[in-house]
Amino acid sequence: MNNPRTLLLVALFALSYLIWSQWQLDYNPQAQATTVEDSATPQPAKPAASPPVDDVPEIGKLQSGNAVEAPPLAEATPPTSQPILVTTDVLRVEIDPRGGSLVSAELLAYPQQQGSSEPVRLLDDEAARYFVAQSGLLSSDGAAPNHQAEFTTSSRNWTLANGQNRIEVPLTWQDASGIQVRKTLVFERGSYVIGMQQQVRNASAKPWTGQAYRQLQRIPLVLDSSGIKGYTNTERYSFMGAAWYSPEEKFQKLAFDKFQSEPLKQTVSGGWVAMLQHYFFAAWIPPANEVDEFSSAQVAAADGTRYVMRSFSPALSIQPGTEQTFSARLYVGPKLQSTLDDLAPGLSKTADYGVFTVISEPLHWLLSMFHKLTGNWGFAIILLVLLIKAVFFKLSEAQYRSMAKMRKMQPRVAALKERYGDDRAKMNQAMLELYQKEKINPLGGCLPMLVQIPVFLGLYWVLLESVELRQAPFILWIKNLTAPDPYYILPILNALTMLATQMLTPMTGMDPLQQKMMKIMPLIFSVLFAFFPAGLVLYWTVNGALGLLQQWIITRRIEAGNKPQGAAAS
């Protein structure tokens, strides 16, 4: 190109962004402060129960819409020593009979580390990792079980048997006045969705008015200095915090440090509230036709500040001798983008690609289609490269044709340098006239690179956020596409590809400093790629190798004096 500084600026811009991103992953203290701790570390024995936290929400607007005074909190009972254990084919859940809260959830299909038998634990009531899903009822007269009320159950152990597709776990509560509540948690085979119904029967002598609430409560987890066992460093850069969805405002996030300055309080129909972390999340999903109030809160506890996302149902009035049911669904599991929107609108947005969403979502969809064909995410990445190369084949062909012609013109350019010496203005003018005469586009090399950079960054975020690729193997030594190449073979292959490409690339018009910068680019990229996910380096290496092949074929034809044909260049 006429001014090689343009190419260098583009390359250095991309390089600077990647270096900044990697620095954020490794050294950003703020990002580390909200990252999951080492899940594989053996958990200490649970300490003696601390006093219950005052985390019961105030009652909302009931009956006529007038605010009523919240009843005093009932004296909280200590945690029940023996939880209710529910095991399905994909979940192992512990339910505390005190409130029917989900205090532990293990995702059996997702090991903490490759080859490990320890599954990822998403919900956990350990003080240092506190993250629970709670639900309860509120009533103006106090006759309602909140998440601190003690329920009874017929069994402490429920297992989904072979041939069984559904488990219903009933919990019961009764007030002295005659209000009876049956809370039922429903688990289904192959599903991370837990159905929840709170059936209220009014056996008292007067009408009962109340509403249901569901809440997710957690603390920000701090990364220790040893890193995260079972995860890559990208964990540090993924968003951890609250989120919600409404049909009007779509997907919204709320970072923990924004809970006080930007509290949520909004009426929503057809939405959901969630707590997100890398690859996994939990969300309360009210009925689609129900108008709920979403809100956020901070709760003081002995182990630090806890952050709460709540959903309040509308109030129901139940006459004596009748019953009604409050229902909702709880999702506890991975960010599986292909199925989440079937559960609730916008739920797939929990896989958050940030500003690259418009690029990353189509890339993820294409990779998913290729994975269905190949059964291997590495081969899916290679097919993605082939598709992109096919789409931009003509553009690349024009680029390489211009570069080959520029390479052929090097002796004439050298003669111009001797003629004009240090007169850069006359030199550039003479080169421009030469390019026009030979029909060479000096800017032809920029556009393909400009096209590839957004795709490259979009794929970076797909590898960062897509749970489908988590711990996904390729072949031979690549056991995890989302982790760096353990033997640095792909970065070395990429460096060799770049060096070979440089040998075919003319450096006419470059001053000595620019030529040196171009020559060290393979070294810089190979060092940088040594710390990047292997899937990303695989994409760039295959893309570079195919480009090198296309450039070599076109260069040979140009130098032989033949016009390259599109079919031959393929």
C-alpha positions as CSV (number, residue, x, y, z in Angstrom):
1,M,0.0,0.0,0.0
2,N,1.1,3.6,-0.5
3,N,1.4,4.3,3.2
4,P,2.3,1.1,5.2
5,R,1.7,3.0,8.4
6,T,-2.0,2.3,7.9
7,L,-1.4,-1.4,8.1
8,L,0.8,-1.1,11.1
9,L,-1.7,1.1,12.9
10,V,-4.5,-1.5,12.3
11,A,-2.3,-4.3,13.5
12,L,-1.0,-2.4,16.5
13,F,-4.6,-1.4,17.4
14,A,-5.7,-5.0,17.4
15,L,-2.6,-6.0,19.3
16,S,-3.1,-3.3,21.9
17,Y,-6.7,-4.4,22.5
18,L,-5.7,-8.0,23.0
19,I,-2.8,-7.1,25.3
20,W,-5.2,-4.8,27.3
21,S,-7.8,-7.6,27.5
22,Q,-5.2,-10.1,28.7
23,W,-3.8,-7.7,31.3
24,Q,-7.4,-7.3,32.6
25,L,-7.7,-11.1,32.9
26,D,-4.4,-11.4,34.8
27,Y,-4.0,-8.3,36.9
28,N,-7.2,-6.3,37.2
29,P,-7.9,-6.2,40.9
30,Q,-11.5,-5.1,40.4
31,A,-12.2,-8.0,38.1
32,Q,-10.6,-10.4,40.5
33,A,-12.8,-9.2,43.3
34,T,-15.9,-10.6,41.8
35,T,-14.6,-14.0,40.6
36,V,-15.4,-17.5,41.6
37,E,-13.1,-19.0,44.1
38,D,-11.5,-22.4,43.6
39,S,-14.4,-24.7,43.5
40,A,-12.3,-27.7,43.7
41,T,-10.8,-26.8,47.1
42,P,-12.1,-29.2,49.7
43,Q,-14.8,-27.4,51.7
44,P,-14.4,-27.1,55.4
45,A,-17.0,-28.4,57.8
46,K,-19.9,-26.1,58.2
47,P,-19.5,-23.9,61.3
48,A,-22.2,-23.5,63.9
49,A,-25.2,-21.6,62.5
50,S,-25.0,-17.9,62.9
51,P,-28.1,-15.8,63.8
52,P,-30.4,-15.7,60.8
53,V,-30.0,-12.7,58.6
54,D,-32.9,-10.2,58.4
55,D,-33.5,-10.8,54.7
56,V,-37.2,-11.1,54.6
57,P,-38.6,-8.5,52.2
58,E,-41.2,-6.0,53.3
59,I,-44.7,-6.7,52.2
60,G,-45.8,-5.0,49.0
61,K,-49.1,-3.3,48.1
62,L,-52.1,-5.5,48.8
63,Q,-55.8,-5.4,48.2
64,S,-56.8,-1.9,47.2
65,G,-53.2,-0.8,46.3
66,N,-52.6,1.0,49.6
67,A,-49.4,0.2,51.3
68,V,-49.8,-1.7,54.6
69,E,-47.5,-2.0,57.5
70,A,-45.3,-5.0,57.4
71,P,-45.9,-7.5,60.2
72,P,-43.1,-8.0,62.7
73,L,-40.7,-10.8,61.7
74,A,-41.5,-14.1,63.4
75,E,-38.7,-15.4,65.6
76,A,-36.5,-17.2,63.2
77,T,-35.8,-20.9,63.7
78,P,-32.3,-22.2,63.5
79,P,-31.3,-24.0,60.3
80,T,-32.4,-27.6,60.1
81,S,-29.4,-29.9,60.5
82,Q,-30.5,-32.4,57.8
83,P,-31.3,-31.0,54.4
84,I,-33.5,-32.6,51.8
85,L,-31.4,-34.2,49.1
86,V,-32.8,-34.4,45.5
87,T,-30.8,-36.2,42.8
88,T,-31.7,-36.2,39.1
89,D,-29.7,-37.1,36.0
90,V,-28.3,-33.5,35.8
91,L,-28.7,-32.0,39.2
92,R,-27.9,-32.8,42.9
93,V,-29.8,-30.3,45.0
94,E,-30.0,-29.7,48.8
95,I,-33.2,-28.1,50.1
96,D,-33.4,-26.6,53.5
97,P,-36.7,-27.4,55.2
98,R,-36.4,-24.0,56.8
99,G,-38.3,-22.1,54.1
100,G,-37.8,-24.7,51.4
101,S,-34.7,-22.7,50.2
102,L,-32.3,-24.3,47.7
103,V,-29.0,-24.0,49.5
104,S,-26.8,-26.2,47.2
105,A,-27.0,-27.2,43.6
106,E,-24.4,-29.3,41.8
107,L,-24.4,-29.6,38.0
108,L,-23.5,-33.2,37.4
109,A,-22.7,-32.9,33.7
110,Y,-20.1,-30.2,34.3
111,P,-16.9,-31.2,36.2
112,Q,-14.9,-28.6,37.9
113,Q,-11.8,-29.8,36.0
114,Q,-11.3,-32.1,33.1
115,G,-11.3,-35.7,34.3
116,S,-12.5,-34.7,37.7
117,S,-15.4,-36.4,39.4
118,E,-16.3,-33.2,41.4
119,P,-19.1,-31.3,39.6
120,V,-19.5,-27.6,39.5
121,R,-21.4,-26.3,42.5
122,L,-23.5,-23.3,41.6
123,L,-25.6,-22.7,44.7
124,D,-23.9,-23.0,48.0
125,D,-24.7,-21.9,51.6
126,E,-21.0,-21.9,52.7
127,A,-20.3,-18.5,54.2
128,A,-17.4,-17.7,51.7
129,R,-19.4,-18.8,48.7
130,Y,-23.0,-17.9,49.7
131,F,-25.4,-18.2,46.8
132,V,-29.0,-19.5,47.5
133,A,-32.5,-19.4,45.9
134,Q,-35.3,-18.5,48.4
135,S,-39.0,-18.2,48.2
136,G,-41.9,-17.4,50.5
137,L,-45.3,-15.8,51.1
138,L,-46.2,-12.5,52.8
139,S,-49.5,-11.5,54.3
140,S,-50.7,-8.4,56.0
141,D,-51.9,-10.4,59.1
142,G,-48.6,-12.4,59.3
143,A,-50.2,-15.8,58.6
144,A,-47.8,-16.8,55.8
145,P,-44.6,-18.8,55.7
146,N,-41.6,-16.8,54.5
147,H,-38.2,-18.4,53.7
148,Q,-37.4,-18.6,57.4
149,A,-40.5,-20.7,58.3
150,E,-40.1,-24.3,59.1
151,F,-41.7,-26.8,56.7
152,T,-42.3,-30.5,57.2
153,T,-41.6,-33.2,54.6
154,S,-42.3,-36.9,54.2
155,S,-38.7,-37.8,53.1
156,R,-35.2,-36.5,53.2
157,N,-33.9,-38.2,50.1
158,W,-35.4,-38.2,46.6
159,T,-33.8,-39.8,43.6
160,L,-34.9,-39.8,40.0
161,A,-35.1,-43.6,39.2
162,N,-34.6,-45.2,35.9
163,G,-37.7,-44.8,33.7
164,Q,-38.9,-42.0,35.9
165,N,-39.2,-38.6,34.3
166,R,-40.4,-36.4,37.2
167,I,-40.0,-35.9,40.9
168,E,-42.3,-33.8,43.1
169,V,-41.0,-32.9,46.5
170,P,-43.8,-31.6,48.8
171,L,-43.2,-29.4,51.8
172,T,-46.1,-28.4,54.1
173,W,-46.7,-25.6,56.7
174,Q,-49.8,-24.7,58.7
175,D,-50.6,-21.8,60.9
176,A,-52.7,-21.9,64.1
177,S,-55.4,-19.8,62.4
178,G,-56.0,-22.5,59.7
179,I,-53.9,-21.2,56.8
180,Q,-52.3,-24.2,55.1
181,V,-49.5,-24.0,52.6
182,R,-48.1,-26.8,50.4
183,K,-44.9,-25.9,48.6
184,T,-44.0,-28.3,45.9
185,L,-40.7,-28.4,44.0
186,V,-40.8,-30.3,40.7
187,F,-37.7,-31.8,39.0
188,E,-37.7,-33.3,35.5
189,R,-35.3,-35.5,33.7
190,G,-32.7,-33.7,31.6
191,S,-33.9,-30.3,32.9
192,Y,-32.2,-27.6,34.9
193,V,-35.6,-26.0,35.5
194,I,-37.2,-26.5,38.9
195,G,-40.9,-25.8,39.1
196,M,-42.3,-24.3,42.3
197,Q,-45.9,-24.1,43.4
198,Q,-47.1,-22.6,46.7
199,Q,-50.7,-23.8,47.2
200,V,-52.5,-21.8,49.9
201,R,-55.6,-23.2,51.4
202,N,-57.7,-21.0,53.7
203,A,-59.2,-23.1,56.4
204,S,-59.7,-20.0,58.6
205,A,-62.9,-18.1,59.2
206,K,-61.8,-14.9,57.4
207,P,-60.4,-14.0,53.9
208,W,-56.6,-14.2,53.5
209,T,-54.7,-11.8,51.3
210,G,-51.0,-12.3,50.5
211,Q,-48.4,-12.4,47.8
212,A,-45.4,-14.5,46.9
213,Y,-41.8,-13.5,46.5
214,R,-38.8,-15.2,45.1
215,Q,-35.3,-14.1,45.6
216,L,-31.7,-14.9,44.7
217,Q,-29.1,-14.0,47.3
218,R,-25.4,-14.1,47.1
219,I,-22.1,-12.5,47.9
220,P,-19.3,-11.5,45.4
221,L,-16.7,-14.2,45.5
222,V,-13.1,-13.2,45.8
223,L,-10.4,-14.9,43.8
224,D,-7.4,-16.1,45.8
225,S,-3.8,-15.6,44.6
226,S,-3.5,-19.2,43.3
227,G,-6.2,-18.6,40.7
228,I,-9.2,-20.8,39.8
229,K,-8.7,-24.5,39.7
230,G,-10.7,-26.0,36.9
231,Y,-11.2,-22.7,35.0
232,T,-9.1,-20.7,32.6
233,N,-8.0,-17.1,33.3
234,T,-11.0,-15.9,31.2
235,E,-13.1,-16.5,34.3
236,R,-11.7,-13.3,35.7
237,Y,-13.0,-11.2,32.9
238,S,-16.6,-12.6,32.7
239,F,-19.4,-10.6,34.3
240,M,-20.5,-11.7,37.7
241,G,-23.6,-9.9,39.0
242,A,-27.3,-9.5,38.7
243,A,-29.4,-9.3,35.6
244,W,-33.1,-9.0,34.6
245,Y,-35.2,-8.9,31.5
246,S,-38.3,-7.0,30.6
247,P,-40.0,-7.0,27.1
248,E,-39.7,-3.2,27.1
249,E,-36.0,-2.7,28.2
250,K,-34.8,-6.2,27.2
251,F,-31.7,-7.6,28.9
252,Q,-30.2,-5.5,31.6
253,K,-27.3,-6.0,34.0
254,L,-26.6,-4.7,37.5
255,A,-23.1,-5.0,38.8
256,F,-22.7,-5.5,42.6
257,D,-21.1,-2.1,43.0
258,K,-24.2,-0.5,41.4
259,F,-26.7,-2.0,43.8
260,Q,-26.7,1.1,46.0
261,S,-26.4,3.8,43.4
262,E,-28.7,2.3,40.8
263,P,-31.3,0.1,42.7
264,L,-33.8,-1.8,40.6
265,K,-37.5,-1.3,41.2
266,Q,-39.7,-2.0,38.2
267,T,-43.0,-3.5,37.3
268,V,-42.6,-6.2,34.7
269,S,-44.7,-8.7,32.8
270,G,-43.0,-11.6,31.0
271,G,-39.6,-11.1,32.5
272,W,-37.1,-12.7,34.9
273,V,-34.4,-11.9,37.5
274,A,-31.1,-13.7,37.6
275,M,-27.6,-13.9,39.2
276,L,-24.9,-14.5,36.6
277,Q,-21.4,-15.9,36.7
278,H,-19.0,-17.4,34.2
279,Y,-20.8,-20.1,32.1
280,F,-23.6,-20.6,34.7
281,F,-26.5,-18.7,36.3
282,A,-29.6,-19.0,38.4
283,A,-32.9,-17.2,37.5
284,W,-36.4,-16.9,38.9
285,I,-38.9,-17.0,36.0
286,P,-42.5,-15.9,37.0
287,P,-45.5,-16.9,34.8
288,A,-45.4,-15.0,31.5
289,N,-48.8,-13.4,32.1
290,E,-48.1,-12.3,35.6
291,V,-47.3,-8.7,36.4
292,D,-44.5,-8.8,39.0
293,E,-42.4,-6.2,40.8
294,F,-38.7,-6.7,40.4
295,S,-36.3,-5.1,42.9
296,S,-32.8,-5.3,44.2
297,A,-31.5,-5.0,47.8
298,Q,-28.4,-5.2,49.9
299,V,-28.5,-7.3,53.1
300,A,-26.0,-7.0,56.0
301,A,-24.6,-10.4,57.2
302,A,-21.8,-11.5,59.5
303,D,-19.8,-12.6,56.4
304,G,-20.3,-9.3,54.6
305,T,-22.8,-7.7,52.3
306,R,-25.2,-9.9,50.4
307,Y,-26.9,-8.9,47.2
308,V,-30.5,-9.8,46.5
309,M,-32.6,-9.9,43.4
310,R,-36.4,-10.3,44.1
311,S,-39.6,-10.8,42.2
312,F,-42.9,-10.1,43.9
313,S,-46.1,-11.6,42.6
314,P,-49.5,-9.7,42.6
315,A,-51.6,-10.1,45.7
316,L,-54.3,-12.8,45.8
317,S,-57.3,-12.8,48.1
318,I,-58.4,-16.2,49.2
319,Q,-61.9,-16.7,50.7
320,P,-62.5,-19.2,53.6
321,G,-62.7,-22.7,52.4
322,T,-61.0,-22.1,49.1
323,E,-57.4,-22.3,47.8
324,Q,-55.2,-20.7,45.2
325,T,-51.6,-21.3,43.9
326,F,-48.6,-19.1,43.4
327,S,-46.2,-20.6,40.8
328,A,-42.8,-19.8,39.3
329,R,-39.8,-21.6,37.8
330,L,-36.2,-21.6,38.9
331,Y,-33.4,-22.2,36.4
332,V,-30.1,-23.4,37.9
333,G,-27.6,-24.4,35.3
334,P,-25.4,-23.6,32.3
335,K,-25.8,-20.8,29.7
336,L,-27.0,-23.1,26.9
337,Q,-27.9,-20.6,24.3
338,S,-29.7,-23.0,21.9
339,T,-32.4,-23.8,24.5
340,L,-32.7,-20.9,26.9
341,D,-35.0,-18.8,24.8
342,D,-37.5,-21.7,24.8
343,L,-37.8,-21.3,28.5
344,A,-38.2,-17.5,28.6
345,P,-37.7,-14.6,26.2
346,G,-34.2,-13.2,26.4
347,L,-32.8,-15.9,28.6
348,S,-30.0,-16.7,26.1
349,K,-28.7,-13.1,26.6
350,T,-27.2,-14.3,29.9
351,A,-24.3,-15.5,27.7
352,D,-23.1,-11.9,27.5
353,Y,-20.8,-10.9,24.7
354,G,-20.8,-7.2,25.5
355,V,-20.2,-4.9,22.5
356,F,-19.4,-7.8,20.3
357,T,-22.9,-9.4,20.6
358,V,-23.8,-8.5,17.0
359,I,-20.8,-10.5,15.8
360,S,-20.5,-13.2,18.4
361,E,-24.1,-14.4,18.4
362,P,-24.0,-15.3,14.6
363,L,-20.6,-16.9,15.1
364,H,-21.8,-19.0,18.0
365,W,-24.8,-20.1,15.8
366,L,-22.5,-21.0,12.9
367,L,-20.2,-22.9,15.2
368,S,-23.1,-24.8,16.7
369,M,-24.3,-25.8,13.2
370,F,-20.8,-27.0,12.3
371,H,-20.5,-28.9,15.6
372,K,-23.7,-30.8,14.7
373,L,-21.9,-31.9,11.5
374,T,-18.5,-32.8,13.0
375,G,-19.1,-33.5,16.6
376,N,-15.9,-31.6,17.4
377,W,-15.6,-27.9,18.3
378,G,-12.1,-27.7,16.8
379,F,-13.3,-29.0,13.4
380,A,-16.2,-26.6,13.7
381,I,-13.8,-23.7,14.1
382,I,-11.9,-24.9,11.0
383,L,-15.2,-25.1,9.0
384,L,-16.0,-21.5,10.2
385,V,-12.6,-20.4,8.8
386,L,-13.4,-22.1,5.5
387,L,-16.8,-20.4,5.3
388,I,-15.3,-16.9,6.1
389,K,-12.6,-17.5,3.5
390,A,-15.2,-18.5,0.9
391,V,-17.3,-15.4,1.6
392,F,-14.4,-13.0,1.3
393,F,-12.6,-15.0,-1.4
394,K,-12.9,-12.4,-4.1
395,L,-11.8,-9.6,-1.7
396,S,-8.8,-11.6,-0.7
397,E,-8.0,-12.5,-4.3
398,A,-8.0,-8.8,-5.2
399,Q,-5.7,-8.1,-2.2
400,Y,-3.2,-10.8,-3.1
401,R,-3.2,-9.8,-6.8
402,S,-2.3,-6.3,-5.8
403,M,0.4,-7.5,-3.4
404,A,1.8,-9.8,-6.1
405,K,1.9,-7.0,-8.6
406,M,3.6,-4.7,-6.1
407,R,6.1,-7.5,-5.5
408,K,6.8,-7.7,-9.2
409,M,7.2,-3.9,-9.3
410,Q,10.0,-3.9,-6.6
411,P,12.9,-3.4,-9.1
412,R,11.1,-0.4,-10.6
413,V,10.4,1.0,-7.2
414,A,14.0,0.6,-6.3
415,A,14.9,2.6,-9.4
416,L,12.6,5.3,-8.3
417,K,14.3,5.4,-4.9
418,E,17.6,5.9,-6.6
419,R,16.2,8.7,-8.8
420,Y,14.5,10.7,-6.1
421,G,16.7,9.9,-3.1
422,D,15.2,11.4,0.1
423,D,12.6,13.5,-1.7
424,R,9.6,11.7,-0.2
425,A,6.9,13.8,-1.9
426,K,8.3,13.2,-5.4
427,M,8.9,9.5,-4.5
428,N,5.3,9.0,-3.4
429,Q,3.9,10.8,-6.4
430,A,6.0,8.6,-8.7
431,M,4.9,5.5,-7.0
432,L,1.2,6.5,-7.2
433,E,1.6,7.1,-11.0
434,L,3.2,3.7,-11.3
435,Y,0.4,2.0,-9.4
436,Q,-2.2,3.7,-11.5
437,K,-0.4,2.7,-14.7
438,E,-0.2,-1.0,-13.6
439,K,-3.7,-0.9,-12.1
440,I,-2.5,-1.8,-8.6
441,N,-4.7,-0.9,-5.6
442,P,-2.2,0.0,-2.8
443,L,-5.1,-0.1,-0.3
444,G,-6.2,-3.6,-1.3
445,G,-4.3,-5.2,1.6
446,C,-6.2,-3.3,4.3
447,L,-9.8,-4.2,3.8
448,P,-9.4,-8.0,4.4
449,M,-7.5,-7.4,7.6
450,L,-10.2,-4.9,8.7
451,V,-12.8,-7.5,8.1
452,Q,-10.9,-10.2,10.0
453,I,-10.3,-8.2,13.1
454,P,-14.0,-8.0,14.2
455,V,-14.5,-11.7,13.5
456,F,-11.4,-12.5,15.5
457,L,-12.5,-10.4,18.5
458,G,-16.1,-11.8,18.2
459,L,-14.7,-15.4,18.2
460,Y,-12.6,-14.5,21.3
461,W,-15.8,-13.7,23.2
462,V,-17.5,-16.8,21.9
463,L,-14.7,-18.9,23.4
464,L,-14.8,-16.8,26.6
465,E,-18.5,-17.0,27.3
466,S,-19.9,-20.1,25.6
467,V,-20.4,-23.0,28.0
468,E,-20.7,-25.4,25.1
469,L,-17.0,-24.9,24.4
470,R,-16.0,-25.2,28.0
471,Q,-13.3,-27.8,28.4
472,A,-14.0,-29.0,24.8
473,P,-11.2,-31.1,23.3
474,F,-9.9,-30.9,19.8
475,I,-7.3,-33.6,18.7
476,L,-4.0,-34.9,19.9
477,W,-2.4,-32.5,22.5
478,I,-5.3,-30.0,22.5
479,K,-7.5,-31.2,25.3
480,N,-9.2,-27.9,26.0
481,L,-10.0,-25.3,23.3
482,T,-10.7,-22.6,25.9
483,A,-7.3,-23.0,27.5
484,P,-3.9,-22.1,26.1
485,D,-2.0,-24.6,24.0
486,P,0.0,-26.5,26.7
487,Y,3.0,-27.1,24.3
488,Y,2.7,-23.8,22.4
489,I,2.6,-25.7,19.1
490,L,-0.2,-23.6,17.6
491,P,1.5,-20.3,18.4
492,I,4.7,-21.6,16.8
493,L,2.8,-22.7,13.7
494,N,1.1,-19.3,13.5
495,A,4.5,-17.6,13.7
496,L,5.9,-19.7,10.9
497,T,2.8,-18.9,8.8
498,M,3.3,-15.2,9.4
499,L,6.9,-15.4,8.5
500,A,6.2,-17.2,5.3
501,T,3.5,-14.7,4.5
502,Q,6.0,-11.9,5.0
503,M,8.3,-13.4,2.5
504,L,5.6,-13.0,-0.2
505,T,4.6,-9.6,1.0
506,P,6.3,-6.6,-0.6
507,M,7.7,-3.9,1.7
508,T,8.1,-1.3,-0.9
509,G,7.7,2.2,0.4
510,M,8.5,1.3,4.0
511,D,11.3,3.0,5.8
512,P,13.8,0.8,7.8
513,L,11.9,1.3,11.1
514,Q,8.6,0.2,9.6
515,Q,10.3,-2.8,8.0
516,K,11.7,-3.8,11.4
517,M,8.3,-3.5,13.0
518,M,6.8,-5.7,10.4
519,K,9.5,-8.3,10.9
520,I,9.0,-8.6,14.6
521,M,5.2,-8.8,14.4
522,P,5.3,-12.7,14.1
523,L,7.3,-12.9,17.3
524,I,5.0,-10.5,19.1
525,F,1.9,-12.4,18.0
526,S,3.4,-15.8,18.8
527,V,4.2,-14.7,22.4
528,L,0.8,-13.1,22.8
529,F,-1.0,-16.2,21.4
530,A,0.8,-18.4,23.8
531,F,-1.5,-17.1,26.5
532,F,-4.7,-17.1,24.5
533,P,-7.3,-19.9,24.1
534,A,-6.2,-22.7,21.8
535,G,-9.4,-22.4,19.8
536,L,-8.7,-18.7,19.0
537,V,-5.1,-19.5,17.9
538,L,-6.4,-22.5,15.9
539,Y,-8.8,-20.1,14.0
540,W,-6.0,-17.5,13.3
541,T,-3.5,-20.2,12.3
542,V,-5.8,-22.0,9.9
543,N,-6.9,-18.6,8.5
544,G,-3.3,-17.5,8.0
545,A,-2.4,-20.9,6.4
546,L,-5.2,-20.7,3.9
547,G,-4.4,-17.1,3.1
548,L,-0.7,-18.1,2.6
549,L,-1.7,-20.8,0.1
550,Q,-4.0,-18.5,-1.8
551,Q,-1.3,-15.8,-1.9
552,W,1.4,-18.2,-3.0
553,I,-0.7,-19.5,-5.9
554,I,-1.6,-15.9,-7.1
555,T,2.0,-14.7,-6.7
556,R,3.3,-17.6,-8.8
557,R,0.8,-16.8,-11.6
558,I,1.5,-13.1,-11.5
559,E,5.2,-13.6,-11.6
560,A,4.8,-16.0,-14.5
561,G,2.9,-13.4,-16.4
562,N,-0.5,-15.2,-16.2
563,K,-3.7,-13.6,-15.0
564,P,-4.8,-15.7,-12.0
565,Q,-8.2,-17.4,-12.3
566,G,-10.6,-17.6,-9.4
567,A,-10.9,-21.4,-9.8
568,A,-7.1,-21.8,-9.8
569,A,-6.6,-19.6,-6.8
570,S,-9.0,-21.7,-4.7
